[in-house]
């Protein structure tokens, strides 16, 4: 059964850090790219970051560049998102999603996790 399960969300203060995990099962990260997306209340879902399957190329939204780092461990079939210097505007439900081989737009991902809540508040 294909599954993506996010974990690691929670409540943090502005300027704080949080690390999210995306555990994949039913397929291998050797062949699938994993993207992180987020959706704040009343807003559209947006891409945050992505890591490709083959060469491990990474991509970041301008809003998180320099603060977030995506990585993966193929042996564990898990992708991580390290989030530093968090801001109020980072508050959202964070989702991971998978598609074959390469990173692409939001509508091209085949599998989605259930999401994990990240709240940045003082």
Residue pairs with C-beta under 8 A, 6 or more apart in sequence:
1 25
1 26
2 25
2 26
2 27
2 111
3 23
3 24
3 25
3 26
3 111
3 113
4 22
4 23
4 24
4 25
4 96
4 97
4 98
4 111
4 112
4 113
5 22
5 23
5 25
5 113
5 114
6 20
6 21
6 22
6 94
6 95
6 96
6 113
6 114
6 115
6 116
7 20
7 21
7 23
7 116
8 18
8 19
8 20
8 21
8 116
9 18
9 20
9 93
9 94
9 116
9 117
9 118
9 119
10 18
10 117
10 118
10 119
11 119
11 121
12 18
12 86
12 118
12 119
12 120
13 86
13 120
13 121
13 122
14 86
14 87
14 88
14 120
14 121
14 122
15 85
15 86
16 86
16 120
17 82
17 83
17 84
17 85
17 86
18 83
18 86
18 118
19 80
19 81
19 82
19 83
20 36
20 80
20 81
20 83
20 94
20 96
20 116
20 118
21 78
21 79
21 80
21 81
22 34
22 36
22 78
22 79
22 80
22 81
22 96
22 113
23 76
23 77
23 78
24 32
24 34
24 77
24 78
24 79
24 98
25 77
27 98
27 111
28 74
28 77
29 53
29 72
29 74
29 77
29 78
29 79
30 53
30 74
31 53
31 100
31 101
32 53
32 98
32 99
32 100
32 101
33 50
33 51
33 52
33 53
33 98
33 99
33 100
33 101
33 102
33 103
33 104
34 50
34 51
34 70
34 72
34 79
34 96
34 97
34 98
35 47
35 48
35 49
35 50
35 51
35 96
35 97
35 98
35 99
35 103
35 109
36 47
36 48
36 49
36 50
36 70
36 79
36 81
36 94
36 95
36 96
36 97
37 45
37 46
37 47
37 48
37 94
37 95
37 96
37 97
37 106
38 45
38 46
38 48
38 90
38 92
38 93
38 94
38 95
38 118
39 45
39 46
39 92
39 93
39 95
39 115
40 89
40 91
40 92
40 93
43 92
45 95
45 106
46 61
46 106
47 61
47 105
47 106
48 60
48 61
48 64
48 68
48 81
48 94
49 58
49 59
49 60
49 61
49 64
49 68
49 70
49 81
50 58
50 59
50 70
50 103
51 57
51 58
51 59
51 70
51 71
51 72
51 79
51 103
52 58
52 101
52 102
52 103
53 100
53 101
53 102
54 101
54 102
56 72
57 103
58 70
59 103
60 68
60 70
63 89
64 83
64 90
67 83
67 84
67 85
67 86
68 81
68 82
68 83
68 84
69 81
69 82
69 84
70 79
70 80
70 81
70 82
71 79
71 80
71 82
72 78
72 79
72 80
73 80
79 96
81 94
83 90
83 118
86 118
86 120
87 120
88 120
88 121
89 120
90 118
90 120
91 118
91 119
91 120
91 121
92 118
93 115
93 116
93 117
93 118
94 115
94 116
94 117
94 118
95 112
95 113
95 114
95 115
96 112
96 113
97 109
97 110
97 111
97 112
97 113
98 109
98 110
98 111
99 108
99 109
99 110
99 111
100 110
